[in-house]
Amino acid sequence: MEKTRTENAVLNSVFSILSKLTTVLLSFVVRTIFVRVLTKEYLGLNGLFSNIITMLSLMDLGIGIAIPYSLYKPLAEKNTDKINALMKFYKKVYNVIGITVLAIGLSITPFLNLFIKEMPDIPYIQVIYMLFVLNSAISYLYVYKQSLIQADQKNYVVTKISIGVAIIKSIIEIIVLVIFKNYILYLSISIIATLLQNIIISKKCEKMYPYIKEKSSGTIQKEEIKDMVKNIKSLFIYRIAMVIVNGTDNMIISKMIGLVEVGIYSNYSMVINAVNSVISQAFSSITSSIGNFIVTKDKDDAEKLFHNINFCTFYIYGICSICLIALLNPFIQWWLGEEYLLSFATTFVLGLNVYVLGMQNVAVNFRNAYGLFWEARYRPIATVIVNIITSIILAKWIGITGVFIGTFICRITTTTIFDPLVLYKYGFKKSSKEFFKKYSIYMLIFLLVAIICAGAQYFIKGNTIWTLLIKGIMVFLISNIFFVLIFRNRDEFSYFSNKIKEIREKIIKKWKRKGT
């Protein structure tokens, strides 16, 4: 029996969170062994090359976002000929992208010294970099089929496969690090895992949608291709902005401060990315359901859904960001030691960036679901310019903290403002005043509670797992109490309280049916 939109959204969110939690736990184990077995220079090199590969991901031109949008309508109409034609088109596009990434990535190899202030004494640096490039190029094989599953609101299928591959990969990586202590062999495991995961997902997609293997009379009209090209041009600009803002911090730190600092920050980045990826997966997994909602409901209903999801985003990202601000340094000190600590000022800005980025996701997801790529094409250019200028200038003045303050300034002055404006003007077709009023209130409350929680945790002394656990419980409870007391009478709070109850009741009923 076909699942409802809500059931698919819940399944996608649950499995996405489960996947990320599994990946996070495994990553911490692998990173702990990595730090113990290899040097800080290897850690820094890993972070730097990861950022260079992130820059190379620009080659996909944002097609990964455009594919689901183009598939929403034919999937809703069950137009298999159109779906088949689109999939064959995207297969050709992704093959070209993979080859391009490989060619451009390898051409950078002779110029690696331009990205590093002082070249470390690590053998085979160029070979290590080429393995990063190869892993990135391979990731584009068969990936277009994954987009079909996602667009059909069944991303939980992909997630199940990802969890299995991640577990096997991490176990083998740990064995390689402990026994062989070989970084190149460690990287080779990732390449094999990437290829294996894409092949398994491809076979699963063919089983779910057998018609994509058949010859089809479906065609893509010239007007459709024209619209796709128009959207892809806009998405390419968005991709440039996203990659530069998210991917240049390590490069600026490496060139202006040092590779060791990149390694120290990479531990914070790993924790932050782990938390952020768990939450963002839960929200991004409902994008396909948003797209389906938009094509079947009116604009007033869509705006109401937007406000409800925006409040949920504030609540979850707010709590998590406050926990990061208060607990990141105690956690790193317990995990790796004092020599791996950054200042509290840096930690505060890192947590603030998580919150701001999370709050942008709702408008971005709705904008993508509406297909509003062209309408805000100049915003990413402003984001890039502000980020580069502020990060470099502030890095010279106040060091590593300045890099992250620059990132915060660029996000809050560009994406946070322009994406909601575009969504309201072209999507909801009304004023955005109400949104910005709520956003300002959310920000003020977040900052107030973050300062209170950060101060409160200092009263608990010690550096054991138990003191860390007590601090975490205290910060979590304080922030939740404040949020509930402040927002308990709002419609958005009632909406999600009721949704949680509905989901819980459905789960209980299913368990009872299975038990009988």
SVG drawing of the C-alpha trace seen along z (x, -y; Angstrom):
<svg xmlns="http://www.w3.org/2000/svg" viewBox="-5 -44 64 56">
<polyline fill="none" stroke="black" stroke-width="0.4" points="0.0,0.0 1.3,-3.5 2.4,-5.5 1.0,-9.0 3.0,-12.2 3.2,-12.4 4.3,-8.8 7.1,-9.3 8.2,-12.5 8.4,-10.8 10.2,-7.7 12.7,-9.9 13.3,-12.0 13.7,-9.0 16.0,-7.1 18.0,-10.2 18.6,-10.9 19.4,-7.3 21.9,-7.3 23.6,-10.4 23.8,-9.3 25.4,-6.0 27.8,-7.9 28.6,-10.4 29.4,-7.7 31.5,-5.8 33.3,-9.0 34.2,-9.8 35.7,-6.4 37.6,-6.5 38.8,-10.2 40.0,-9.2 42.1,-6.4 43.3,-8.7 44.5,-11.3 46.3,-8.7 47.9,-6.9 48.8,-9.8 50.2,-13.3 48.4,-16.7 49.9,-17.4 47.9,-14.4 44.8,-15.8 45.4,-19.2 46.1,-17.7 42.9,-15.7 40.9,-18.9 42.6,-21.0 42.2,-18.4 38.6,-17.9 38.0,-21.6 39.7,-21.5 37.4,-18.6 34.4,-20.6 35.5,-23.4 35.6,-20.8 32.0,-19.8 31.1,-23.0 31.3,-21.0 27.9,-19.5 26.4,-22.9 23.7,-22.4 22.0,-19.7 21.5,-17.6 19.0,-20.2 17.4,-20.7 16.7,-17.0 14.1,-16.4 12.3,-19.6 11.9,-18.5 10.7,-15.1 8.0,-16.2 5.3,-16.7 5.8,-13.6 6.0,-11.5 2.7,-12.9 1.2,-12.3 2.8,-8.8 4.2,-9.9 6.8,-7.1 7.8,-8.1 8.7,-11.6 10.6,-10.2 12.5,-7.8 13.5,-10.6 14.7,-12.8 16.7,-10.0 18.5,-9.2 19.3,-12.9 20.7,-13.2 22.8,-10.1 24.7,-11.7 25.1,-15.0 26.5,-13.2 29.0,-11.2 30.3,-14.4 30.5,-16.0 32.5,-13.0 35.0,-13.1 35.3,-16.9 35.9,-16.7 38.6,-14.1 40.4,-16.1 40.3,-19.5 41.1,-17.9 44.2,-16.1 45.4,-19.3 45.7,-21.1 48.2,-18.5 51.4,-20.4 50.2,-23.5 49.3,-22.1 52.0,-24.2 49.9,-27.3 47.3,-26.1 49.8,-25.4 51.8,-28.0 54.6,-25.5 54.7,-22.1 54.6,-19.3 57.0,-16.4 54.5,-13.9 55.4,-11.4 53.4,-11.0 51.3,-14.2 50.4,-14.3 49.3,-10.7 47.1,-11.4 45.5,-14.3 44.9,-12.3 43.0,-9.7 40.8,-12.5 40.1,-13.5 39.3,-10.0 36.9,-9.5 35.1,-12.7 34.9,-11.7 33.6,-8.2 30.8,-9.6 29.0,-10.9 28.6,-7.3 25.0,-6.2 24.1,-9.0 21.3,-10.2 19.2,-7.2 19.4,-8.2 17.7,-11.5 14.7,-9.6 14.2,-7.8 14.5,-11.0 12.1,-12.9 9.5,-10.1 9.7,-10.8 11.4,-7.5 14.9,-8.7 14.7,-6.2 15.5,-3.5 18.8,-5.2 19.5,-5.9 19.2,-2.2 21.9,-1.3 24.1,-4.2 24.0,-3.0 25.1,0.5 28.0,-0.7 29.1,-3.3 29.3,-0.6 31.4,1.8 33.6,-1.1 34.3,-2.4 35.2,1.1 37.7,1.7 39.2,-1.9 39.8,-1.2 41.5,2.1 43.7,0.4 44.7,-2.4 45.4,-0.2 47.3,2.6 48.9,0.8 49.0,-2.9 48.9,-3.7 47.0,-6.9 47.0,-5.9 45.4,-2.6 42.9,-4.3 41.8,-6.6 41.5,-3.7 38.8,-2.2 36.7,-5.4 36.9,-5.0 35.8,-1.4 32.9,-2.3 31.7,-5.2 31.6,-3.0 29.9,-0.1 27.2,-2.3 26.4,-3.9 26.2,-0.5 23.8,0.9 21.6,-2.1 21.5,-1.9 20.4,1.7 17.7,0.9 16.4,-1.9 16.1,0.3 14.1,2.8 11.8,0.1 11.3,-1.6 11.9,1.1 10.7,-1.2 13.9,-3.2 15.7,-0.3 13.2,-0.1 13.2,-2.1 10.7,-4.9 8.9,-7.2 9.1,-10.1 11.0,-13.2 12.2,-16.4 10.8,-19.4 13.0,-22.3 11.2,-24.6 11.8,-22.2 15.5,-22.0 15.6,-25.8 14.0,-26.0 16.5,-23.4 19.5,-25.3 18.1,-28.6 17.7,-26.9 21.1,-25.2 22.8,-28.5 21.2,-30.0 22.0,-27.0 25.6,-27.1 25.9,-30.5 24.2,-29.2 26.7,-26.3 29.6,-28.7 28.4,-30.7 27.7,-27.7 31.0,-26.0 33.1,-29.2 31.3,-30.1 31.5,-26.5 34.7,-25.4 37.2,-28.2 37.6,-28.5 40.3,-25.8 42.1,-27.3 42.2,-30.8 43.4,-29.3 46.0,-27.1 47.4,-30.0 47.3,-32.8 47.7,-31.0 49.0,-27.4 48.3,-23.8 48.4,-22.7 45.5,-25.1 43.6,-23.6 44.0,-20.2 42.9,-21.6 39.8,-23.3 39.0,-20.1 38.1,-18.4 35.6,-21.2 34.4,-21.1 33.8,-17.4 31.7,-17.7 29.7,-20.7 29.2,-18.9 28.0,-15.8 25.4,-17.7 24.4,-19.9 24.2,-16.9 21.9,-15.0 19.5,-17.9 19.7,-19.1 19.1,-15.5 15.8,-15.5 14.7,-18.7 16.1,-18.2 14.5,-14.8 11.1,-16.5 11.9,-18.7 10.3,-16.2 7.1,-16.2 7.2,-20.0 7.4,-19.9 4.4,-17.5 2.5,-19.7 3.1,-22.9 1.8,-21.3 -1.4,-20.1 -2.2,-22.9 -2.8,-26.7 -0.3,-29.4 -1.9,-30.2 -1.5,-26.5 2.1,-26.5 2.9,-29.7 1.4,-28.2 3.4,-25.0 6.5,-27.2 6.0,-29.0 5.4,-25.7 8.6,-24.2 10.5,-27.4 9.5,-27.3 10.5,-23.7 13.8,-24.6 14.4,-27.4 13.6,-25.1 15.8,-22.3 18.7,-24.3 18.5,-26.7 18.8,-24.0 21.6,-22.2 23.6,-25.4 23.3,-26.5 24.6,-23.1 27.5,-23.5 28.4,-26.9 28.4,-25.7 29.8,-22.2 32.2,-22.2 35.3,-23.1 34.6,-20.8 34.0,-18.0 37.2,-18.6 39.2,-18.9 37.8,-15.6 38.2,-13.9 41.6,-15.0 43.2,-17.2 43.9,-20.9 46.4,-21.2 43.5,-20.8 41.3,-23.7 40.3,-26.9 39.2,-30.0 35.6,-30.3 35.1,-33.4 35.9,-31.1 33.5,-28.4 30.7,-31.0 31.0,-32.2 31.1,-28.6 27.9,-27.8 26.3,-31.0 27.1,-30.1 25.4,-26.7 22.3,-28.4 22.2,-31.0 22.9,-28.3 20.2,-26.1 17.6,-28.9 18.4,-29.5 17.6,-25.9 13.8,-26.3 13.6,-29.2 16.1,-27.4 14.1,-24.2 10.9,-26.0 12.6,-28.1 14.0,-24.9 10.5,-23.2 9.0,-26.2 11.8,-26.1 12.8,-29.7 16.4,-29.5 16.6,-32.3 14.8,-35.0 17.6,-35.4 20.6,-34.6 22.6,-37.7 22.4,-36.9 25.1,-34.2 27.5,-36.7 27.1,-39.1 27.5,-36.2 30.9,-35.3 32.2,-38.8 31.2,-39.6 32.6,-36.3 36.1,-36.5 36.6,-40.2 35.4,-40.0 37.1,-36.6 40.5,-37.7 40.5,-41.1 39.3,-39.8 41.8,-36.9 44.6,-39.4 43.1,-41.4 42.0,-38.7 43.2,-35.4 41.2,-32.3 38.1,-33.8 38.0,-36.5 37.6,-33.9 34.4,-32.6 33.1,-36.1 33.5,-36.8 31.4,-33.7 28.7,-34.8 28.6,-38.4 28.2,-37.1 25.4,-34.7 23.4,-37.1 23.6,-40.0 22.9,-38.0 21.1,-34.6 19.2,-35.2 17.6,-38.3 17.3,-37.6 16.1,-34.0 13.0,-34.7 12.3,-37.9 12.4,-35.8 10.2,-33.1 7.6,-35.5 7.6,-37.7 7.5,-34.9 6.3,-31.9 3.7,-33.0 3.2,-36.4 2.8,-38.5 4.8,-40.7 7.6,-39.0 7.3,-41.4 5.8,-38.7 8.7,-36.4 11.4,-38.9 9.6,-39.9 9.6,-36.3 13.2,-35.8 14.4,-38.8 12.5,-37.5 14.0,-34.1 17.5,-35.5 17.3,-37.6 15.9,-34.7 18.6,-32.4 21.4,-34.8 20.0,-35.4 19.6,-31.7 23.0,-30.8 24.8,-33.3 22.9,-32.0 23.7,-28.4 27.3,-29.1 27.8,-30.9 25.9,-28.2 28.1,-25.3 31.3,-27.0 30.0,-26.4 30.4,-22.6 34.1,-21.8 36.0,-18.8 37.0,-17.1 35.5,-13.6 32.8,-12.0 30.4,-12.4 30.9,-16.1 30.5,-16.5 27.3,-14.5 26.0,-16.7 26.9,-19.9 25.1,-18.5 21.9,-17.6 21.9,-21.0 22.3,-23.0 19.7,-20.9 17.2,-21.4 17.7,-25.1 17.4,-25.9 14.3,-23.7 12.7,-25.3 13.2,-28.8 11.9,-27.9 8.8,-26.1 7.9,-28.9 8.3,-31.6 6.6,-29.8 4.1,-27.4 1.1,-29.5 2.0,-30.0 0.1,-28.2 3.4,-26.8 4.3,-25.2 0.8,-23.6 1.0,-22.3 4.2,-20.4 3.2,-19.1 0.1,-17.6 2.2,-16.2 4.5,-14.5 1.5,-13.0 0.1,-11.7 3.4,-10.1 3.8,-8.5 0.2,-7.1 0.8,-5.7 4.0,-4.0 2.3,-2.5 -0.6,-1.2 1.8,0.4 3.6,2.1 0.4,3.4 -0.7,4.7 2.6,6.6 2.3,8.0 -1.2,9.5"/>
</svg>
